[in-house]
Amino acid sequence: MTKISPEEWVSKHKKLVVLLCIIFTIGMTIGIAAIIDGVNGIKTLGAFVSDQLLGMKWLNYLIGSLFAVIFGNSFMATHWGGALQFFFYDTIKILVLLCTLIFVISYIQSYFPPERTKKILSRFKGIGGNAMGALLGTVTPFCSCSSIPLFMGFTRAGLSSGVTFSFLISSPLVDLGAFILLASVFGFPIAIAYVLVGLVLAIIGGTIIEKTGVGKHVQDFILEGTIAEIEGIELTRKDRLIYAKDQMLSTLKKVWIYVLIGVGIGAVIHNFIPADWVSAVLGQDKWYSVFVATLVGTPMYADIFGTIPIAEALFAKGVGVGTILSFMMSVTALSLPSMIMLSKAVKPKLLFWFIAIVVLGILSIGFIFNALNFLFI
């Protein structure tokens, strides 16, 4: 057996070495924080990542200082000054994070084209298959209108209704970009909670649709169609980078207007609407707040990136975590345009079941998290 020198081994496994170095550095940083200040050290490190790296609080301070020089401190102390600062800060922060995250996530997505995703999902059955469908939904398109064509392809390929609907529910609700953006605004506990409940809702929803047998009520043209078996083309690193860049620009063109609208609404709520008014309708002591948030969010057409600034403003006004999650989930999973598109792919009975399951799931999540609101504030 030929011996390999350490230098040759490192040269041959550069990617692995870089990954190990990154993991080691992160581990050492957390370890040092724990040694210096115990659990508080880790919390401080987490707060720094959440507030400064992801939340970009330094950017808010920079914009506030710059505008104070331009417009004067007296103007910045008014509602209009606060709204202007909120608008510019949130817009820049969300667009920077959005572009960065979509580029990274699209690069990851290049390893999971529809054909490969279908092959992966076809290996799993039952709850395990539904869980895998929900998980793969996290690395696929960013809105339900983009997920529905994939759902149709998976159904035509013969995947179970439990798997396909778990995927369909999860895809617009949960993705890596949503997790990072939520962590930047609300911190990691709420971001993790959002992802977990989204996955659970997707798995339970897919399971109910499969076990009740209503999953068979898809439009005939989907079942009668054929799917072409296309051999996957191995992409080079350059191809993947080009794909990631194109996806980033394409997604940015689609969502930037919703980000601006969302930030604008958030700025109005944050600076012009008194907290008492918000509490009167969506306060934590109002049992119907979850119903109102779900009802308001359902007809809206936006994605997770457009809802976050509104949710941020509501959170600052004291609205419960469950109410905020219900609003965000109803916007992303039940928007009117996506339901119209889905009605072309499934029959009325199945569409009714899908909407009923998702609505009941969102309401349940809202009430549960409002009851546990003390864990997040």
Secondary structure, DSSP 8 states (H G I E B T S, - for coil): -----HHHHHHHTHHHHHHHHHHHHHHHHHHHHHHHHHHHHHHHHHHHIIIIIIS-HHHHHHHHHHHHHHH-HHHHTSHHHHHHHHHHHHHHHHHHHHHHHHHHHHHHHTT--HHHHHHHHTT--HHHHHHHHHHHGGGS-SSHHHHHHHHHHHHHTT--HHHHHHHHHHHHH--HHHHHHHHHHH-HHHHHHHHHHHHHHHHHHHHHHHHHTGGG-B-HHHHH------------HHHHHHHHHHHHHHHHHHHHHHHHHHHHHHHHHHHTS-HHHHHHHH-TT-TTHHHHHHHHHTT----HHHHHHHHHHHHHTT--HHHHHHHHHHHHHS-HHHHHHHHTTB-HHHHHHHHHHHHHHHHHHHHHHHHTGGGT-
